[in-house]
Amino acid sequence: RCWQSRSKLHSMSGSSSIRIAASTLGVMAIGKKSDAALAEFRLCQTLNAVSILIANIFVAFAPVGQIAETLAFADDVQLIKWAALVHCPCSVVYHLHLTLRCFLEDKVPQRSSATRVLDLAGTHCCCVAMGWALSHGSVLFFCANFVMNFACVISLVLRQLRGGEGGERSEHIEFLRLGVCSAIYPTAILMRGHAAAFCFSFSLLAMMGGLMCAHPLGHCLSRVPLTLYMCSILESAAKA
């Protein structure tokens, strides 16, 4: 009996050791997976900041601006360029801020922040400015476009003032609103009768949106069609 008791205790002790070892290995695996996710997030956000900067530098020196200086719509071309350049620091700061917060908080941070509002609100302002340029100063188109984007900006600011309530669901809705606004202002190209140019520009926008939904480097890679898109609307703005 004594031998059986010792054998039973030894068996129980062995089972406990196995369970503890398995639990420890599980915790270690989760820890490594978490570290990898954080490293991936930091890398992606840094690449997002660098890629938007490179895209804007390319657009700033696009030759269409120099050609359009002698054309009737040179101001519209320059407005598109300046709108993109003014917004660029907003986007860079937002992505670098996410990277910094990830280091400081040691977790993937919630995206809702003042810098996110700055980035998205800046994009909405670009939609208004570029819509004006692509419509060649159509007051009716400008007013409709302005009201729609202004309402989205007000919604962004109010949610942030309320502490970013709603979390990821609200962020998703805000991103969808931005997508709708970004898809509407290029219709000014179609209104001017340039159907082929509109279809080309819209296809680049769709490609950009599709890449942004990909993970993990889709957002960064979306800068390629974004650059081509910017060049295409610059060309469109230079024409009657």
N, C-alpha and C positions, 0 to 999 in steps of 0.2 A: 504493500500500500504506500509506504513511504517513497519507494522507487517510482510508482505510478504518479504520485503527487508531484515529485520533482520533475518527472517527464512532462506532466501537464503544464507545470509552471514554466518549464523551459520552452515548450511549444508556444504558450501564450506570449512569453517574452519575445520569442522570435517573430511571431506574427505582429506584435506591437512595433518591433524594430523595422520590419518591412513596411508597415503602414507609415511610420514616421519618415522613413527614407523616401517613400513614394511621395508623401506630402511635401517634403523638402524639395525634391526634384521638380514637383509641380509648381511650387512657388518660384523656384529659380527659372523655370521655363517661362512662366508668366512675366517675371521680371525682365528677362531678356527680350521677350516679345514687346513689352511696354517700352523698353529703351529703344528698340528698333523703330517703333511707331513714332516716338518723339524725334529721333534722328531724321526720319523720313519727312516729318512735318516741317522741321526746321530747314531742311534742305529745299523742300518744295517752295516754302515761303520766300526763302532767299533767292531762288531761281526766278520766282514770280516778279520780285522787285527788279532784278537785273534785266530780265527779258523785256519788261515794259519800258525800261530806260533805253535799251538798245533799239527797240522798235521806234520810239519817239525820236531818237537821234537820226535814224534812217529817214523817217518822214520829214524831219526838219530840213534835211538836205536833199529831199526829192527834187529832181530838176523841173517838175511841173510848175513849182512856185516861181522859179526864175523865168520860165517861158511866159507864164501868165502875167508877169509884171507889165508886159506891153499890151495886155488884152483888156477888154472892157470889164471883165469880172475878176480882176486881180485882187480886189478887196475881199471877195468871197473866198478865194483860195487861201489868202493869208489868214482869214478868220478861222478857217478849219485848222490850219497849222497851229495858230496860237491857242485855240481852244484845247487841242491835244497836248500841247507843251505845258500849258498852265495846269492841266489836270494831272500830268505825269508825276509831279512830286507827291500829290495826294495818294496816288496808288502805291508809289515806292514806300512812303512812310507807313501806310497801312500794313503792307506785307512785312516790312522790317519790324514793325511794332509787334506783330503776331509772333515773329521769331524770337524777339527779346522776351516777350511774356512767357513763351514756352520754356525758355531757359530759366527765368526767375521763378515760375510757378511749378516747374518740373512736371508739367502735364500739358495736354493739348488744350489751349485756352478757348473759351467761348469767343466767337467772332464778333459779337455785338460790342462795339466800342465807339468812342468819339472819332477815332481814325477811320473806322469803317463808314461812319456817316459821312465823313469828309470825302472819302473815295467815291462812294455811291452818289452822293449829292453832286460831286464834281462831274461824274459821268452824265447825270441828268442835265446839268448845265451845258455839257458838250452837245447833248441831243438838241437842245434849244438853239445853240449857236450854229451848229452844223445844219440844222433844218432851215434856218434863216438863209445860210449861204447857198444850200442846194436848191432852195426855192427862188433864189435871186431876189430876196426881199419881199416875198408874198406876205402881206399883212395878215390875211385870213389864216393861212397855214401857220404862220408864226404864233398867232394868238391861241389857236387850238393846241398846238404843240407845247406852248409855254404853260397853259393851264394844266395840261395832263402831267407834265414833268414837275411843275411847282407843287401840285398836290402830293406827288410821291415824295418830294423833298420834305415837305411839312410832316408827312407821316413818319419818315425816317427820324427827324429831329424830335418829334413828340415821343416816339417809342424810346429813344435814348434818354430823354429827360425823365421818363418813367422808370428808368433803371434797366432798360433792355428787356422788358417783359416779353414773354412769348417764346423765348429761346430759339431753337433751330427752326421751328415751324414759321415763326415770323420772319426769320432771316431768309427762308426759302421763298416766302411770299414776296418779300422786297426784291429778291433777285429776279423773280418772274416778272414783276412790274418793270424792272429795269430792262429786261429782255424785250418786253412788249414795246416800251418807249424807243429802244434801240432799233427795233424792226419797223417802227412807224415813220420816223423822220426821213429815212432814205426814199420813202414813197414820193418825196418832192422831185426826185429824178424822173420817176414815172409820169408825174404830172406835167413835166416839161416835154414829154414825148420820147424819152430815151429808154425804150423798153429793154433793149439788149443790155445796156449799161446797168439798169436797175436789176435785172435778173442775175448778172454777174456779181454785182455788189451783194445782193441778198444771199446768193449761194455761199459767198465768203463769210457772211455773218452767220449763216446756219452752220457752216463748218466750224467756226470759232465757238459757237454755243455748244456744239456736240463735243468738241475737245475739252471744254471747261467741265463737262459732266464726267469726263474720264478721270481715272485715278491711277497713279499719283501725279504724273507730270503733265496732265492734260491742260491745266491752266497755263503753264509755262509755254507749252507747244502751241496754244491758241494764239500766241503773239505773231506766229507766221502768217496765218490768214488775216489777222488784224492789220498787219503791215501792208499786205496786198490790198485789203479793203480800203485803208486810208489813202493809198495811192490812187485807187480807182475813183473814190469820191472827189479827190483833188482834181483828177482829170475831168470829171463830170462838172465840177464847179467852174472850171475854166471855159466851159462851153455854154452857148446860149440855150 
